[in-house]
Amino acid sequence: MNPRPLVFRLLLPLILLCLAGCAPREKEKPASTAASTTAAPWRLKDLAGRDVTLSQFRGKVVVLDFWATWCPPCRREMPDYIALQKKYGERGLVIVGISLDAQGPGVVKTFTEGLGVNYVIVMGDSDIAEAYQVEAMPTTFLIDREGHVRHRKVGSLQDVAAYEAQIESLL
């Protein structure tokens, strides 16, 4: 079996993301448009190789962040997500970082441990990026307790207070 088609299928979306560059500024999708969209289901592996699914967070407010270790805007917003998870975790907030790093979980684990990440990190692939129409990183979705996408942000978090207010409105 020729592994080349599989390699291209897995790496092409990530290469396109690299060529497009990380989105430097936040672009929002209005809540009125996003509110009727049900978040696409997924099953991905965490950094220890355990299965994690979106459905296991049903009843929680989920911040779903597509990111990579090589993406400067992604790295800049991670301390804000750490703070939000610490502040609102007991009230039902779950932050899930979907890493699109091609180097694998070892690189991601070293990076996230060094940063003190206190939220769920899973390894993504081209299928999940396609399902959520991720064209640049970071791209972040705010999902309500019923599993509906309420907000989509492309680019780094610019106004933490405004984003926090959106989270609080769903908690």
Secondary structure by P-SEA (a helix, b strand, c coil): ccaaaaaaaacaaaaaaaaaccccbbbbccccccccccccccccccccbbbbbcccccccccbbbbbccccaaaaaaaaaaaaaaaaccccbbbbbbbccccccaaaaaaaaaaacccbbbbbbcaaaaaaaccccccbbbbbccccccccccccccccaaaaaaaaaaac
